[in-house]
Amino acid sequence: MTDQYPPYPPPGGPPPGYGYGYPPNYGPPPDNNMVWAVLSTVLCCLPLGVVAIVKSSQVQSLWFQGFHAEARKAADDARKWAMWSAIAIGILLLLYVIIFVVVLGVGLSAGGR
């Protein structure tokens, strides 16, 4: 009677733990930055925050499908979009303050005549 399964490890093959049924160890998946994506969506710029949420939701599925470089890129993109969302709200608030000061200045100078 013959064996159903080949011997482990195969003769002349790679050593156990390397290429014979074991995937290489890439470490833990990268941080998906979901917290920052949600906070930037709620507190900052909605369109940029939505893009950050979409990118951060792709990280885990890409990682467990074996697309490790793409998962890292999606995590970096999520962080980038969340950061740009926060920067956009900062710029908008600064413009709001400048416009408020200019309108207040024009109003006070016109009211003093």
VEXFI-600510 format. One record per residue: y, x, z of N, C-alpha, C in turn; residue in three letters. Coordinates in steps of 0.05 Angstrom, whole numbers. Layout:
<recs>
<rec><n_py>Y</n_py><n_px>X</n_px><n_pz>Z</n_pz><ca_py>Y</ca_py><ca_px>X</ca_px><ca_pz>Z</ca_pz><c_py>Y</c_py><c_px>X</c_px><c_pz>Z</c_pz><r>ALA</r></rec>
...
</recs>
This chain:
<recs>
<rec><n_py>-23</n_py><n_px>17</n_px><n_pz>0</n_pz><ca_py>0</ca_py><ca_px>0</ca_px><ca_pz>0</ca_pz><c_py>25</c_py><c_px>18</c_px><c_pz>0</c_pz><r>MET</r></rec>
<rec><n_py>44</n_py><n_px>11</n_px><n_pz>-16</n_pz><ca_py>69</ca_py><ca_px>27</ca_px><ca_pz>-18</ca_pz><c_py>91</c_py><c_px>15</c_px><c_pz>-1</c_pz><r>THR</r></rec>
<rec><n_py>110</n_py><n_px>32</n_px><n_pz>6</n_pz><ca_py>132</ca_py><ca_px>22</ca_px><ca_pz>22</ca_pz><c_py>151</c_py><c_px>6</c_px><c_pz>5</c_pz><r>ASP</r></rec>
<rec><n_py>163</n_py><n_px>-15</n_px><n_pz>17</n_pz><ca_py>183</ca_py><ca_px>-31</ca_px><ca_pz>3</ca_pz><c_py>209</c_py><c_px>-16</c_px><c_pz>1</c_pz><r>GLN</r></rec>
<rec><n_py>216</n_py><n_px>-1</n_px><n_pz>21</n_pz><ca_py>242</ca_py><ca_px>11</ca_px><ca_pz>22</ca_pz><c_py>240</c_py><c_px>41</c_px><c_pz>18</c_pz><r>TYR</r></rec>
<rec><n_py>261</n_py><n_px>53</n_px><n_pz>6</n_pz><ca_py>261</ca_py><ca_px>82</ca_px><ca_pz>3</ca_pz><c_py>264</c_py><c_px>96</c_px><c_pz>30</c_pz><r>PRO</r></rec>
<rec><n_py>254</n_py><n_px>121</n_px><n_pz>32</n_pz><ca_py>257</ca_py><ca_px>135</ca_px><ca_pz>58</ca_pz><c_py>286</c_py><c_px>140</c_px><c_pz>64</c_pz><r>PRO</r></rec>
<rec><n_py>292</n_py><n_px>140</n_px><n_pz>90</n_pz><ca_py>319</ca_py><ca_px>145</ca_px><ca_pz>99</ca_pz><c_py>320</c_py><c_px>171</c_px><c_pz>113</c_pz><r>TYR</r></rec>
<rec><n_py>338</n_py><n_px>188</n_px><n_pz>107</n_pz><ca_py>354</ca_py><ca_px>191</ca_px><ca_pz>83</ca_pz><c_py>337</c_py><c_px>199</c_px><c_pz>60</c_pz><r>PRO</r></rec>
<rec><n_py>346</n_py><n_px>194</n_px><n_pz>36</n_pz><ca_py>330</ca_py><ca_px>201</ca_px><ca_pz>13</ca_pz><c_py>327</c_py><c_px>232</c_px><c_pz>11</c_pz><r>PRO</r></rec>
<rec><n_py>305</n_py><n_px>241</n_px><n_pz>2</n_pz><ca_py>301</ca_py><ca_px>270</ca_px><ca_pz>1</ca_pz><c_py>321</c_py><c_px>283</c_px><c_pz>-19</c_pz><r>PRO</r></rec>
<rec><n_py>335</n_py><n_px>303</n_px><n_pz>-10</n_pz><ca_py>354</ca_py><ca_px>317</ca_px><ca_pz>-26</ca_pz><c_py>381</c_py><c_px>302</c_px><c_pz>-29</c_pz><r>GLY</r></rec>
<rec><n_py>383</n_py><n_px>280</n_px><n_pz>-15</n_pz><ca_py>408</ca_py><ca_px>264</ca_px><ca_pz>-16</ca_pz><c_py>428</c_py><c_px>272</c_px><c_pz>4</c_pz><r>GLY</r></rec>
<rec><n_py>449</n_py><n_px>257</n_px><n_pz>6</n_pz><ca_py>470</ca_py><ca_px>264</ca_px><ca_pz>25</ca_pz><c_py>460</c_py><c_px>261</c_px><c_pz>54</c_pz><r>PRO</r></rec>
<rec><n_py>473</n_py><n_px>275</n_px><n_pz>73</n_pz><ca_py>464</ca_py><ca_px>273</ca_px><ca_pz>101</ca_pz><c_py>471</c_py><c_px>245</c_px><c_pz>112</c_pz><r>PRO</r></rec>
<rec><n_py>457</n_py><n_px>237</n_px><n_pz>133</n_pz><ca_py>463</ca_py><ca_px>210</ca_px><ca_pz>144</ca_pz><c_py>492</c_py><c_px>208</c_px><c_pz>152</c_pz><r>PRO</r></rec>
<rec><n_py>503</n_py><n_px>184</n_px><n_pz>147</n_pz><ca_py>531</ca_py><ca_px>179</ca_px><ca_pz>155</ca_pz><c_py>551</c_py><c_px>187</c_px><c_pz>133</c_pz><r>GLY</r></rec>
<rec><n_py>541</n_py><n_px>198</n_px><n_pz>112</n_pz><ca_py>560</ca_py><ca_px>206</ca_px><ca_pz>90</ca_pz><c_py>550</c_py><c_px>194</c_px><c_pz>64</c_pz><r>TYR</r></rec>
<rec><n_py>562</n_py><n_px>172</n_px><n_pz>56</n_pz><ca_py>556</ca_py><ca_px>161</ca_px><ca_pz>30</ca_pz><c_py>530</c_py><c_px>145</c_px><c_pz>28</c_pz><r>GLY</r></rec>
<rec><n_py>515</n_py><n_px>143</n_px><n_pz>50</n_pz><ca_py>490</ca_py><ca_px>128</ca_px><ca_pz>48</ca_pz><c_py>492</c_py><c_px>103</c_px><c_pz>66</c_pz><r>TYR</r></rec>
<rec><n_py>507</n_py><n_px>83</n_px><n_pz>56</n_pz><ca_py>509</ca_py><ca_px>59</ca_px><ca_pz>71</ca_pz><c_py>532</c_py><c_px>58</c_px><c_pz>91</c_pz><r>GLY</r></rec>
<rec><n_py>546</n_py><n_px>80</n_px><n_pz>94</n_pz><ca_py>568</ca_py><ca_px>81</ca_px><ca_pz>113</ca_pz><c_py>594</c_py><c_px>85</c_px><c_pz>98</c_pz><r>TYR</r></rec>
<rec><n_py>613</n_py><n_px>68</n_px><n_pz>101</n_pz><ca_py>639</ca_py><ca_px>72</ca_px><ca_pz>88</ca_pz><c_py>654</c_py><c_px>95</c_px><c_pz>102</c_pz><r>PRO</r></rec>
<rec><n_py>672</n_py><n_px>108</n_px><n_pz>88</n_pz><ca_py>688</ca_py><ca_px>129</ca_px><ca_pz>101</ca_pz><c_py>706</c_py><c_px>116</c_px><c_pz>122</c_pz><r>PRO</r></rec>
<rec><n_py>712</n_py><n_px>131</n_px><n_pz>142</n_pz><ca_py>728</ca_py><ca_px>121</ca_px><ca_pz>164</ca_pz><c_py>758</c_py><c_px>125</c_px><c_pz>157</c_pz><r>ASN</r></rec>
<rec><n_py>772</n_py><n_px>103</n_px><n_pz>152</n_pz><ca_py>800</ca_py><ca_px>103</ca_px><ca_pz>146</ca_pz><c_py>817</c_py><c_px>98</c_px><c_pz>170</c_pz><r>TYR</r></rec>
<rec><n_py>805</n_py><n_px>93</n_px><n_pz>193</n_pz><ca_py>820</ca_py><ca_px>87</ca_px><ca_pz>217</ca_pz><c_py>827</c_py><c_px>57</c_px><c_pz>218</c_pz><r>GLY</r></rec>
<rec><n_py>844</n_py><n_px>50</n_px><n_pz>237</n_pz><ca_py>852</ca_py><ca_px>22</ca_px><ca_pz>240</ca_pz><c_py>871</c_py><c_px>14</c_px><c_pz>218</c_pz><r>PRO</r></rec>
<rec><n_py>872</n_py><n_px>-12</n_px><n_pz>212</n_pz><ca_py>891</ca_py><ca_px>-21</ca_px><ca_pz>192</ca_pz><c_py>920</c_py><c_px>-17</c_px><c_pz>201</c_pz><r>PRO</r></rec>
<rec><n_py>938</n_py><n_px>-14</n_px><n_pz>182</n_pz><ca_py>966</ca_py><ca_px>-10</ca_px><ca_pz>189</ca_pz><c_py>978</c_py><c_px>-35</c_px><c_pz>202</c_pz><r>PRO</r></rec>
<rec><n_py>1000</n_py><n_px>-31</n_px><n_pz>217</n_pz><ca_py>1014</ca_py><ca_px>-53</ca_px><ca_pz>229</ca_pz><c_py>1026</c_py><c_px>-70</c_px><c_pz>206</c_pz><r>ASP</r></rec>
<rec><n_py>1022</n_py><n_px>-96</n_px><n_pz>207</n_pz><ca_py>1031</ca_py><ca_px>-113</ca_px><ca_pz>185</ca_pz><c_py>1060</c_py><c_px>-121</c_px><c_pz>188</c_pz><r>ASN</r></rec>
<rec><n_py>1073</n_py><n_px>-115</n_px><n_pz>211</n_pz><ca_py>1101</ca_py><ca_px>-122</ca_px><ca_pz>215</ca_pz><c_py>1107</c_py><c_px>-152</c_px><c_pz>214</c_pz><r>ASN</r></rec>
<rec><n_py>1088</n_py><n_px>-168</n_px><n_pz>221</n_pz><ca_py>1092</ca_py><ca_px>-197</ca_px><ca_pz>219</ca_pz><c_py>1114</c_py><c_px>-207</c_px><c_pz>238</c_pz><r>MET</r></rec>
<rec><n_py>1115</n_py><n_px>-195</n_px><n_pz>262</n_pz><ca_py>1135</ca_py><ca_px>-203</ca_px><ca_pz>282</ca_pz><c_py>1163</c_py><c_px>-199</c_px><c_pz>270</c_pz><r>VAL</r></rec>
<rec><n_py>1168</n_py><n_px>-176</n_px><n_pz>259</n_pz><ca_py>1194</ca_py><ca_px>-170</ca_px><ca_pz>247</ca_pz><c_py>1200</c_py><c_px>-188</c_px><c_pz>223</c_pz><r>TRP</r></rec>
<rec><n_py>1180</n_py><n_px>-194</n_px><n_pz>208</n_pz><ca_py>1183</ca_py><ca_px>-212</ca_px><ca_pz>184</ca_pz><c_py>1191</c_py><c_px>-240</c_px><c_pz>193</c_pz><r>ALA</r></rec>
<rec><n_py>1178</n_py><n_px>-250</n_px><n_pz>214</n_pz><ca_py>1185</ca_py><ca_px>-277</ca_px><ca_pz>223</ca_pz><c_py>1212</c_py><c_px>-277</c_px><c_pz>236</c_pz><r>VAL</r></rec>
<rec><n_py>1218</n_py><n_px>-257</n_px><n_pz>253</n_pz><ca_py>1244</ca_py><ca_px>-256</ca_px><ca_pz>266</ca_pz><c_py>1267</c_py><c_px>-254</c_px><c_pz>245</c_pz><r>LEU</r></rec>
<rec><n_py>1262</n_py><n_px>-238</n_px><n_pz>225</n_pz><ca_py>1283</ca_py><ca_px>-235</ca_px><ca_pz>204</ca_pz><c_py>1286</c_py><c_px>-260</c_px><c_pz>188</c_pz><r>SER</r></rec>
<rec><n_py>1265</n_py><n_px>-275</n_px><n_pz>185</n_pz><ca_py>1267</ca_py><ca_px>-301</ca_px><ca_pz>171</ca_pz><c_py>1283</c_py><c_px>-321</c_px><c_pz>187</c_pz><r>THR</r></rec>
<rec><n_py>1276</n_py><n_px>-323</n_px><n_pz>213</n_pz><ca_py>1289</ca_py><ca_px>-343</ca_px><ca_pz>230</ca_pz><c_py>1317</c_py><c_px>-336</c_px><c_pz>237</c_pz><r>VAL</r></rec>
<rec><n_py>1322</n_py><n_px>-311</n_px><n_pz>244</n_pz><ca_py>1348</ca_py><ca_px>-302</ca_px><ca_pz>254</ca_pz><c_py>1367</c_py><c_px>-291</c_px><c_pz>232</c_pz><r>LEU</r></rec>
<rec><n_py>1357</n_py><n_px>-283</n_px><n_pz>210</n_pz><ca_py>1373</ca_py><ca_px>-268</ca_px><ca_pz>191</ca_pz><c_py>1373</c_py><c_px>-283</c_px><c_pz>164</c_pz><r>CYS</r></rec>
<rec><n_py>1367</n_py><n_px>-269</n_px><n_pz>144</n_pz><ca_py>1368</ca_py><ca_px>-279</ca_px><ca_pz>116</ca_pz><c_py>1342</c_py><c_px>-292</c_px><c_pz>108</c_pz><r>CYS</r></rec>
<rec><n_py>1342</n_py><n_px>-318</n_px><n_pz>103</n_pz><ca_py>1317</ca_py><ca_px>-332</ca_px><ca_pz>97</ca_pz><c_py>1302</c_py><c_px>-322</c_px><c_pz>72</c_pz><r>LEU</r></rec>
<rec><n_py>1315</n_py><n_px>-319</n_px><n_pz>49</n_pz><ca_py>1299</ca_py><ca_px>-310</ca_px><ca_pz>26</ca_pz><c_py>1286</c_py><c_px>-283</c_px><c_pz>29</c_pz><r>PRO</r></rec>
<rec><n_py>1300</n_py><n_px>-264</n_px><n_pz>40</n_pz><ca_py>1288</ca_py><ca_px>-237</ca_px><ca_pz>44</ca_pz><c_py>1267</c_py><c_px>-238</c_px><c_pz>65</c_pz><r>LEU</r></rec>
<rec><n_py>1270</n_py><n_px>-254</n_px><n_pz>85</n_pz><ca_py>1250</ca_py><ca_px>-257</ca_px><ca_pz>106</ca_pz><c_py>1224</c_py><c_px>-269</c_px><c_pz>96</c_pz><r>GLY</r></rec>
<rec><n_py>1227</n_py><n_px>-288</n_px><n_pz>78</n_pz><ca_py>1202</ca_py><ca_px>-300</ca_px><ca_pz>66</ca_pz><c_py>1186</c_py><c_px>-279</c_px><c_pz>51</c_pz><r>VAL</r></rec>
<rec><n_py>1200</n_py><n_px>-262</n_px><n_pz>36</n_pz><ca_py>1186</ca_py><ca_px>-241</ca_px><ca_pz>21</ca_pz><c_py>1172</c_py><c_px>-223</c_px><c_pz>41</c_pz><r>VAL</r></rec>
<rec><n_py>1185</n_py><n_px>-217</n_px><n_pz>64</n_pz><ca_py>1173</ca_py><ca_px>-200</ca_px><ca_pz>84</ca_pz><c_py>1148</c_py><c_px>-213</c_px><c_pz>96</c_pz><r>ALA</r></rec>
<rec><n_py>1149</n_py><n_px>-239</n_px><n_pz>100</n_pz><ca_py>1125</ca_py><ca_px>-253</ca_px><ca_pz>111</ca_pz><c_py>1102</c_py><c_px>-252</c_px><c_pz>91</c_pz><r>ILE</r></rec>
<rec><n_py>1108</n_py><n_px>-256</n_px><n_pz>65</n_pz><ca_py>1087</ca_py><ca_px>-256</ca_px><ca_pz>45</ca_pz><c_py>1074</c_py><c_px>-228</c_px><c_pz>44</c_pz><r>VAL</r></rec>
<rec><n_py>1091</n_py><n_px>-207</n_px><n_pz>44</n_pz><ca_py>1080</ca_py><ca_px>-180</ca_px><ca_pz>44</ca_pz><c_py>1063</c_py><c_px>-173</c_px><c_pz>68</c_pz><r>LYS</r></rec>
<rec><n_py>1073</n_py><n_px>-182</n_px><n_pz>92</n_pz><ca_py>1058</ca_py><ca_px>-176</ca_px><ca_pz>116</ca_pz><c_py>1032</c_py><c_px>-191</c_px><c_pz>118</c_pz><r>SER</r></rec>
<rec><n_py>1031</n_py><n_px>-215</n_px><n_pz>106</n_pz><ca_py>1006</ca_py><ca_px>-230</ca_px><ca_pz>107</ca_pz><c_py>985</c_py><c_px>-218</c_px><c_pz>88</c_pz><r>SER</r></rec>
<rec><n_py>993</n_py><n_px>-201</n_px><n_pz>70</n_pz><ca_py>974</ca_py><ca_px>-189</ca_px><ca_pz>51</ca_pz><c_py>960</c_py><c_px>-164</c_px><c_pz>63</c_pz><r>GLN</r></rec>
<rec><n_py>971</n_py><n_px>-153</n_px><n_pz>85</n_pz><ca_py>961</ca_py><ca_px>-127</ca_px><ca_pz>95</ca_pz><c_py>932</c_py><c_px>-129</c_px><c_pz>104</c_pz><r>VAL</r></rec>
<rec><n_py>925</n_py><n_px>-148</n_px><n_pz>121</n_pz><ca_py>898</ca_py><ca_px>-150</ca_px><ca_pz>131</ca_pz><c_py>877</c_py><c_px>-155</c_px><c_pz>110</c_pz><r>GLN</r></rec>
<rec><n_py>883</n_py><n_px>-173</n_px><n_pz>92</n_pz><ca_py>863</ca_py><ca_px>-180</ca_px><ca_pz>71</ca_pz><c_py>859</c_py><c_px>-156</c_px><c_pz>52</c_pz><r>SER</r></rec>
<rec><n_py>881</n_py><n_px>-142</n_px><n_pz>45</n_pz><ca_py>878</ca_py><ca_px>-118</ca_px><ca_pz>28</ca_pz><c_py>862</c_py><c_px>-96</c_px><c_pz>42</c_pz><r>LEU</r></rec>
<rec><n_py>867</n_py><n_px>-93</n_px><n_pz>68</n_pz><ca_py>853</ca_py><ca_px>-72</ca_px><ca_pz>83</ca_pz><c_py>823</c_py><c_px>-77</c_px><c_pz>84</c_pz><r>TRP</r></rec>
<rec><n_py>815</n_py><n_px>-102</n_px><n_pz>90</n_pz><ca_py>787</ca_py><ca_px>-108</ca_px><ca_pz>93</ca_pz><c_py>773</c_py><c_px>-111</c_px><c_pz>66</c_pz><r>PHE</r></rec>
<rec><n_py>788</n_py><n_px>-113</n_px><n_pz>45</n_pz><ca_py>775</ca_py><ca_px>-113</ca_px><ca_pz>18</ca_pz><c_py>771</c_py><c_px>-84</c_px><c_pz>8</c_pz><r>GLN</r></rec>
<rec><n_py>782</n_py><n_px>-65</n_px><n_pz>23</n_pz><ca_py>778</ca_py><ca_px>-37</ca_px><ca_pz>15</ca_pz><c_py>801</c_py><c_px>-25</c_px><c_pz>0</c_pz><r>GLY</r></rec>
<rec><n_py>823</n_py><n_px>-40</n_px><n_pz>-3</n_pz><ca_py>846</ca_py><ca_px>-30</ca_px><ca_pz>-17</ca_pz><c_py>866</c_py><c_px>-18</c_px><c_pz>4</c_pz><r>PHE</r></rec>
<rec><n_py>859</n_py><n_px>6</n_px><n_pz>14</n_pz><ca_py>874</ca_py><ca_px>17</ca_px><ca_pz>37</ca_pz><c_py>902</c_py><c_px>26</c_px><c_pz>29</c_pz><r>HIS</r></rec>
<rec><n_py>905</n_py><n_px>38</n_px><n_pz>6</n_pz><ca_py>931</ca_py><ca_px>47</ca_px><ca_pz>-3</ca_pz><c_py>950</c_py><c_px>23</c_px><c_pz>-8</c_pz><r>ALA</r></rec>
<rec><n_py>939</n_py><n_px>2</n_px><n_pz>-20</n_pz><ca_py>954</ca_py><ca_px>-22</ca_px><ca_pz>-25</ca_pz><c_py>962</c_py><c_px>-36</c_px><c_pz>1</c_pz><r>GLU</r></rec>
<rec><n_py>944</n_py><n_px>-35</n_px><n_pz>21</n_pz><ca_py>950</ca_py><ca_px>-47</ca_px><ca_pz>47</ca_pz><c_py>973</c_py><c_px>-32</c_px><c_pz>61</c_pz><r>ALA</r></rec>
<rec><n_py>972</n_py><n_px>-6</n_px><n_pz>59</n_pz><ca_py>994</ca_py><ca_px>10</ca_px><ca_pz>71</ca_pz><c_py>1021</c_py><c_px>5</c_px><c_pz>56</c_pz><r>ARG</r></rec>
<rec><n_py>1019</n_py><n_px>2</n_px><n_pz>30</n_pz><ca_py>1044</ca_py><ca_px>-4</ca_px><ca_pz>14</ca_pz><c_py>1054</c_py><c_px>-32</c_px><c_pz>21</c_pz><r>LYS</r></rec>
<rec><n_py>1037</n_py><n_px>-51</n_px><n_pz>25</n_pz><ca_py>1046</ca_py><ca_px>-78</ca_px><ca_pz>32</ca_pz><c_py>1059</c_py><c_px>-78</c_px><c_pz>60</c_pz><r>ALA</r></rec>
<rec><n_py>1048</n_py><n_px>-62</n_px><n_pz>79</n_pz><ca_py>1059</ca_py><ca_px>-59</ca_px><ca_pz>105</ca_pz><c_py>1087</c_py><c_px>-46</c_px><c_pz>104</c_pz><r>ALA</r></rec>
<rec><n_py>1089</n_py><n_px>-26</n_px><n_pz>88</n_pz><ca_py>1116</ca_py><ca_px>-13</ca_px><ca_pz>84</ca_pz><c_py>1135</c_py><c_px>-32</c_px><c_pz>71</c_pz><r>ASP</r></rec>
<rec><n_py>1126</n_py><n_px>-47</n_px><n_pz>51</n_pz><ca_py>1144</ca_py><ca_px>-66</ca_px><ca_pz>38</ca_pz><c_py>1153</c_py><c_px>-88</c_px><c_pz>57</c_pz><r>ASP</r></rec>
<rec><n_py>1135</n_py><n_px>-97</n_px><n_pz>74</n_pz><ca_py>1142</ca_py><ca_px>-118</ca_px><ca_pz>94</ca_pz><c_py>1164</c_py><c_px>-108</c_px><c_pz>112</c_pz><r>ALA</r></rec>
<rec><n_py>1161</n_py><n_px>-83</n_px><n_pz>122</n_pz><ca_py>1181</ca_py><ca_px>-71</ca_px><ca_pz>139</ca_pz><c_py>1208</c_py><c_px>-68</c_px><c_pz>124</c_pz><r>ARG</r></rec>
<rec><n_py>1206</n_py><n_px>-60</n_px><n_pz>99</n_pz><ca_py>1230</ca_py><ca_px>-56</ca_px><ca_pz>83</ca_pz><c_py>1245</c_py><c_px>-82</c_px><c_pz>79</c_pz><r>LYS</r></rec>
<rec><n_py>1231</n_py><n_px>-104</n_px><n_pz>72</n_pz><ca_py>1244</ca_py><ca_px>-130</ca_px><ca_pz>67</ca_pz><c_py>1255</c_py><c_px>-141</c_px><c_pz>93</c_pz><r>TRP</r></rec>
<rec><n_py>1241</n_py><n_px>-138</n_px><n_pz>116</n_pz><ca_py>1252</ca_py><ca_px>-147</ca_px><ca_pz>141</ca_pz><c_py>1277</c_py><c_px>-132</c_px><c_pz>148</c_pz><r>ALA</r></rec>
<rec><n_py>1278</n_py><n_px>-106</n_px><n_pz>143</n_pz><ca_py>1301</ca_py><ca_px>-90</ca_px><ca_pz>149</ca_pz><c_py>1325</c_py><c_px>-98</c_px><c_pz>131</c_pz><r>MET</r></rec>
<rec><n_py>1320</n_py><n_px>-103</n_px><n_pz>106</n_pz><ca_py>1341</ca_py><ca_px>-112</ca_px><ca_pz>87</ca_pz><c_py>1352</c_py><c_px>-139</c_px><c_pz>95</c_pz><r>TRP</r></rec>
<rec><n_py>1334</n_py><n_px>-156</n_px><n_pz>106</n_pz><ca_py>1343</ca_py><ca_px>-182</ca_px><ca_pz>116</ca_pz><c_py>1362</c_py><c_px>-179</c_px><c_pz>139</c_pz><r>SER</r></rec>
<rec><n_py>1356</n_py><n_px>-161</n_px><n_pz>158</n_pz><ca_py>1374</ca_py><ca_px>-156</ca_px><ca_pz>180</ca_pz><c_py>1400</c_py><c_px>-143</c_px><c_pz>171</c_pz><r>ALA</r></rec>
<rec><n_py>1399</n_py><n_px>-125</n_px><n_pz>152</n_pz><ca_py>1423</ca_py><ca_px>-112</ca_px><ca_pz>142</ca_pz><c_py>1440</c_py><c_px>-133</c_px><c_pz>128</c_pz><r>ILE</r></rec>
<rec><n_py>1428</n_py><n_px>-151</n_px><n_pz>113</n_pz><ca_py>1443</ca_py><ca_px>-172</ca_px><ca_pz>99</ca_pz><c_py>1458</c_py><c_px>-190</c_px><c_pz>118</c_pz><r>ALA</r></rec>
<rec><n_py>1446</n_py><n_px>-198</n_px><n_pz>140</n_pz><ca_py>1460</ca_py><ca_px>-215</ca_px><ca_pz>159</ca_pz><c_py>1482</c_py><c_px>-199</c_px><c_pz>173</c_pz><r>ILE</r></rec>
<rec><n_py>1478</n_py><n_px>-174</n_px><n_pz>178</n_pz><ca_py>1500</ca_py><ca_px>-157</ca_px><ca_pz>189</ca_pz><c_py>1524</c_py><c_px>-155</c_px><c_pz>171</c_pz><r>GLY</r></rec>
<rec><n_py>1519</n_py><n_px>-152</n_px><n_pz>145</n_pz><ca_py>1540</ca_py><ca_px>-151</ca_px><ca_pz>125</ca_pz><c_py>1555</c_py><c_px>-178</c_px><c_pz>124</c_pz><r>ILE</r></rec>
<rec><n_py>1539</n_py><n_px>-199</n_px><n_pz>124</n_pz><ca_py>1552</ca_py><ca_px>-226</ca_px><ca_pz>122</ca_pz><c_py>1569</c_py><c_px>-232</c_px><c_pz>147</c_pz><r>LEU</r></rec>
<rec><n_py>1559</n_py><n_px>-224</n_px><n_pz>170</n_pz><ca_py>1575</ca_py><ca_px>-228</ca_px><ca_pz>195</ca_pz><c_py>1601</c_py><c_px>-211</c_px><c_pz>194</c_pz><r>LEU</r></rec>
<rec><n_py>1599</n_py><n_px>-187</n_px><n_pz>185</n_pz><ca_py>1622</ca_py><ca_px>-170</ca_px><ca_pz>182</ca_pz><c_py>1643</c_py><c_px>-182</c_px><c_pz>163</c_pz><r>LEU</r></rec>
<rec><n_py>1633</n_py><n_px>-192</n_px><n_pz>140</n_pz><ca_py>1651</ca_py><ca_px>-205</ca_px><ca_pz>121</ca_pz><c_py>1664</c_py><c_px>-230</c_px><c_pz>134</c_pz><r>LEU</r></rec>
<rec><n_py>1648</n_py><n_px>-245</n_px><n_pz>149</n_pz><ca_py>1659</ca_py><ca_px>-269</ca_px><ca_pz>163</ca_pz><c_py>1681</c_py><c_px>-262</c_px><c_pz>182</c_pz><r>TYR</r></rec>
<rec><n_py>1677</n_py><n_px>-241</n_px><n_pz>197</n_pz><ca_py>1698</ca_py><ca_px>-232</ca_px><ca_pz>216</ca_pz><c_py>1723</c_py><c_px>-223</c_px><c_pz>202</c_pz><r>VAL</r></rec>
<rec><n_py>1719</n_py><n_px>-208</n_px><n_pz>180</n_pz><ca_py>1742</ca_py><ca_px>-199</ca_px><ca_pz>164</ca_pz><c_py>1758</c_py><c_px>-222</c_px><c_pz>153</c_pz><r>ILE</r></rec>
<rec><n_py>1744</n_py><n_px>-241</n_px><n_pz>141</n_pz><ca_py>1757</ca_py><ca_px>-265</ca_px><ca_pz>130</ca_pz><c_py>1771</c_py><c_px>-281</c_px><c_pz>152</c_pz><r>ILE</r></rec>
<rec><n_py>1759</n_py><n_px>-283</n_px><n_pz>175</n_pz><ca_py>1771</ca_py><ca_px>-298</ca_px><ca_pz>197</ca_pz><c_py>1796</c_py><c_px>-284</c_px><c_pz>206</c_pz><r>PHE</r></rec>
<rec><n_py>1796</n_py><n_px>-258</n_px><n_pz>208</n_pz><ca_py>1820</ca_py><ca_px>-243</ca_px><ca_pz>217</ca_pz><c_py>1842</c_py><c_px>-245</c_px><c_pz>196</c_pz><r>VAL</r></rec>
<rec><n_py>1835</n_py><n_px>-244</n_px><n_pz>170</n_pz><ca_py>1855</ca_py><ca_px>-246</ca_px><ca_pz>149</ca_pz><c_py>1867</c_py><c_px>-274</c_px><c_pz>149</c_pz><r>VAL</r></rec>
<rec><n_py>1851</n_py><n_px>-295</n_px><n_pz>151</n_pz><ca_py>1861</ca_py><ca_px>-322</ca_px><ca_pz>151</ca_pz><c_py>1878</c_py><c_px>-327</c_px><c_pz>176</c_pz><r>VAL</r></rec>
<rec><n_py>1869</n_py><n_px>-316</n_px><n_pz>199</n_pz><ca_py>1885</ca_py><ca_px>-319</ca_px><ca_pz>223</ca_pz><c_py>1912</c_py><c_px>-305</c_px><c_pz>221</c_pz><r>LEU</r></rec>
<rec><n_py>1911</n_py><n_px>-281</n_px><n_pz>209</n_pz><ca_py>1936</ca_py><ca_px>-266</ca_px><ca_pz>205</ca_pz><c_py>1955</c_py><c_px>-280</c_px><c_pz>186</c_pz><r>GLY</r></rec>
<rec><n_py>1945</n_py><n_px>-291</n_px><n_pz>165</n_pz><ca_py>1962</ca_py><ca_px>-306</ca_px><ca_pz>145</ca_pz><c_py>1973</c_py><c_px>-331</c_px><c_pz>159</c_pz><r>VAL</r></rec>
<rec><n_py>1957</n_py><n_px>-345</n_px><n_pz>174</n_pz><ca_py>1966</ca_py><ca_px>-369</ca_px><ca_pz>187</ca_pz><c_py>1987</c_py><c_px>-363</c_px><c_pz>208</c_pz><r>GLY</r></rec>
<rec><n_py>1984</n_py><n_px>-342</n_px><n_pz>223</n_pz><ca_py>2004</ca_py><ca_px>-335</ca_px><ca_pz>243</ca_pz><c_py>2030</c_py><c_px>-326</c_px><c_pz>230</c_pz><r>LEU</r></rec>
<rec><n_py>2028</n_py><n_px>-311</n_px><n_pz>209</n_pz><ca_py>2052</ca_py><ca_px>-301</ca_px><ca_pz>195</ca_pz><c_py>2067</c_py><c_px>-324</c_px><c_pz>181</c_pz><r>SER</r></rec>
<rec><n_py>2052</n_py><n_px>-344</n_px><n_pz>171</n_pz><ca_py>2065</ca_py><ca_px>-366</ca_px><ca_pz>158</ca_pz><c_py>2077</c_py><c_px>-386</c_px><c_pz>178</c_pz><r>ALA</r></rec>
<rec><n_py>2064</n_py><n_px>-388</n_px><n_pz>201</n_pz><ca_py>2074</ca_py><ca_px>-407</ca_px><ca_pz>221</ca_pz><c_py>2098</c_py><c_px>-396</c_px><c_pz>237</c_pz><r>GLY</r></rec>
<rec><n_py>2104</n_py><n_px>-371</n_px><n_pz>235</n_pz><ca_py>2126</ca_py><ca_px>-360</ca_px><ca_pz>250</ca_pz><c_py>2153</c_py><c_px>-362</c_px><c_pz>236</c_pz><r>GLY</r></rec>
<rec><n_py>2154</n_py><n_px>-373</n_px><n_pz>213</n_pz><ca_py>2180</ca_py><ca_px>-374</ca_px><ca_pz>197</ca_pz><c_py>2197</c_py><c_px>-396</c_px><c_pz>207</c_pz><r>ARG</r></rec>
</recs>
